[in-house]
Amino acid sequence: MIAISKPSTGPEEMRAVEKVFETGWLGLGSTVYDFEETLKKYLGAKNVIAVNTGTSAIHIALAGLGVGPGDEVILPSITFAACVQSILALGAVPVFAESHEENLLLDIDDVKKRITPKTKAVMPVHFCGNPCDLDALKALATKHGFKIVEDAAHAFGSEYKGAKIGTHGDAVCFSFDPIKNITTGEGGAVALADDKIAEDIRRLRLLGIDKDTWHRYKNARTYIYEVVSPGFRYHMPNFCAAVGLEQMKKLPKFIARRREIAKRYDAAFKSVPGVTILDVDYATVAPHIYMVRVPAEDRDAFMESLKAKGVGTGLHYIANHIQPFFKKYVRGPLPRAERLWQELVTLPLHCELSDMDVETVISAVTAFRGAKTAA
Ligand SMILES: Cc1ncc(COP(=O)(O)O)c(C=O)c1O
């Protein structure tokens, strides 16, 4: 079966992890700080805080920007459940909004209709790596005084208006889980410009403690620490950062290969009846997942037919507003999200795909549509 996603790791990552184990310092320490510096330089970001998952990045980014009980956070219904849970974990209220059908990005006009005096933040997701309209969102944020927390889990390496994603919003959250554009095994990071909020988020990742163990033991050699704020145990450990540092060396090749495959799919599918490709400009996008839309009534048969040909498919994502635990937060109808999620299919995209795998995916997709047309 051709998997939809797969990490690309090799002996370099294994050796880097081994080296960390040889030091005996596995937790938060110098390798994490090196990784943060590397990310800062790559993104052009002022501050980067590495954490243990993309979900915790979102959680502490929201907390650091002051989102708390009763505050409202607007986000697309079609996104990962992690975003919704992070909002709820702070006692805040998720407000679901529509996405554009041509690219699955947050519909800013729909956001406008959902703003209230309680709106504290808006969380767009750069779906498939494709940046949302940040200029329009920033204009709205200035007018209404809310924060922008970008969910850039899909968009590590993508650019918006000549600058890397990671330099635009009030806080930008990345995921480095096993299938992302780079992986640290599991991991994430928050990138942001504001030094003071960055300090707060740094403490939020480590139980509200003013100095981490590495700096106390290695530099100051003091056992004294103070707990000065709320906090969680969300830091990235050294052995994960070691994997990340190796992945960063491979990133240009990863992005080039992902773009090559996505563009090959686009070229093959754009004229296939009943298959709609997303509107993505791969010149500036580092693609994470590749999705097409098919008519809702065909979707399950389409996925089954690909499976029968050895091609794995996925679904990103079931609309959150219909999830049993989230539906009580629905405010106002979401007809587009309701229909759209039923049309989505994710096809294999990762750097372990051979050219032959890519052609197998393409013929499986075209064969299904061919059979449909003949029927
Ligand atoms: C859109 C989106 N947001 C957030 C996350 C959460 O990241 P993590 O899995 O690292 O917690 C993911 C991960 O799949 C994601 O795809």
The ligand as an SDF file (V2000), in Angstrom:
LIG
                    3D

 16 16  0  0  0  0  0  0  0  0999 V2000
   -3.5820   21.6270   11.0760 C   0  0  0  0  0  0  0  0  0  0  0  0
   -2.8940   21.0370   12.2660 C   0  0  0  0  0  0  0  0  0  0  0  0
   -2.8870   21.7190   13.4240 N   0  0  0  0  0  0  0  0  0  0  0  0
   -2.2920   21.2350   14.5350 C   0  0  0  0  0  0  0  0  0  0  0  0
   -1.6730   20.0090   14.5220 C   0  0  0  0  0  0  0  0  0  0  0  0
   -1.0960   19.4860   15.8050 C   0  0  0  0  0  0  0  0  0  0  0  0
    0.2460   19.1270   15.7050 O   0  0  0  0  0  0  0  0  0  0  0  0
    0.8340   17.8940   16.5480 P   0  0  0  0  0  0  0  0  0  0  0  0
    0.3950   16.6270   15.9020 O   0  0  0  0  0  0  0  0  0  0  0  0
    2.3200   18.0730   16.4250 O   0  0  0  0  0  0  0  0  0  0  0  0
    0.3660   18.0450   17.9390 O   0  0  0  0  0  0  0  0  0  0  0  0
   -1.6500   19.2580   13.3500 C   0  0  0  0  0  0  0  0  0  0  0  0
   -1.0230   17.9260   13.3160 C   0  0  0  0  0  0  0  0  0  0  0  0
   -1.3710   17.0480   12.5730 O   0  0  0  0  0  0  0  0  0  0  0  0
   -2.2710   19.7810   12.1910 C   0  0  0  0  0  0  0  0  0  0  0  0
   -2.2710   19.1060   11.0370 O   0  0  0  0  0  0  0  0  0  0  0  0
  1  2  1  0
  2  3  1  0
  2 15  2  0
  3  4  2  0
  4  5  1  0
  5  6  1  0
  5 12  2  0
  6  7  1  0
  7  8  1  0
  8  9  2  0
  8 10  1  0
  8 11  1  0
 12 13  1  0
 12 15  1  0
 13 14  2  0
 15 16  1  0
M  END
$$$$
